[in-house]
Amino acid sequence: MEDFMSLQQQELDDIALLEHALAEVEEPEPEPPRINTRTFINRDRAKAHEDLVKKYFAVNCIYPPCMFRCRFRMRFELFHRIRIDLEAVAPYFQLRYDCTERAGFSSIQKITAALWILAYGNPIDREDETQCIVETTTLETVRIFCKTIIQLYSDQYLRASNQRDLSRSLEENKSRGFPGMIGSLDCMHWEWRNCPTAWHGQYVGHYGRPTMVLEAIASRDLWIWHSFFGMPGTYNDISVLDHSPLFDRLIRCQTPNIPYEVNGWVYHILYYLTDCIYPHYATLIQSIKHPRTQKEKHFAKKKKEAARKDVERAFGVLQAKWAITQELVRFWDEETVTNIMNCYIMLHNMIIEDEMHANIEPWQPVAGEILPDGLLEHDEQLLGCFIRSRMEQVRERSINGMLRHDLMENLWSNFGGENTLM
């Protein structure tokens, strides 16, 4: 009994010693409360809107219309038309209020920010100083602006030639000595700075940097009638042409059969002027690499190259007017880059129409050739044979040589006395 009492007393003493030791341990200091480091920046959207209106949109604005056109790349009337269309279709460009009845950005501010990004190639965060728009909002504005422009105007300003356009283009080129020519074809590379590293092997071509390729057809007035964008920079012009839908309408007989005469011979397939890298198709007319005779020099160095420069001039105007094409593409996704390219091509055509005061009719498909009855509906084998035969007509090399020779003779007989190159 005494042993049991002594053990119990020893346990109590141990517990007392343990409690005393725990009491002597210093209690940890409580953690200081977390401080919210996020700072609120009052960008004063209303004042930024008032300043922008006072500079460019008021009745007695500070800057005259010529400076508006220089900085916005278009006349005020065209800007106003685009703004009205965007507000009617996209709620994003309408003036909205938050839960505290604080007004958001106006359509003028958002459209101006998007246009200045395209026109000057500015970094996205620079609009925070000029328009008081934060970087993320500016990025979203550019994407929605390009998508909405494509949605509204692609059928009208990124279209194939209708009957009126085709007739006007043929008459104009015939007066230049090229009957049957409907435009000049070439490609342009656009550097993609933020191309993912895993894709560099696909997009890094002979430029040594990742690029994306634009294939375009332009007429003398710099209107771009065809654009095909998005092929990797490792592709050359021939590879891009193989993937392009340029000849799809011709192969499917969706283009009119317009005969024309050159040097006494009648041809039925319209053609484009290209440089010497393109294949010798019946629809593509190249220059002569090493002209020797006076006729060849007159054709290659004076007339043909001068007419083919239409698309080069169009690329030059695009790069001068929309500086983002001269800068590095800072977007990550292909869809946004493609939308930006198609957007400013449509804006380019809209500006040409507006400044030429041309009455461009709404697009209507041209009357194509008449197919055999039931060919497209009932017999797939016949359809395949028909498409192959049409492709063979497009790629006929003999017609290319004959047509180029007849064009050279036609130019020499009509324009040969005009400062012939020796």
Helices and strands as residue ranges (DSSP letters): H 2-24, H 45-52, I 53-57, H 65-72, H 76-89, G 91-93, H 107-120, G 124-126, H 127-130, H 135-157, H 163-175, E 181-191, G 197-199, H 200-203, E 211-218, E 224-232, H 237-243, H 248-251, E 260-262, E 265-267, E 271-273, E 284-285, H 294-297, I 298-304, H 305-321, G 323-325, H 334-356, H 375-378, H 380-394, H 397-415
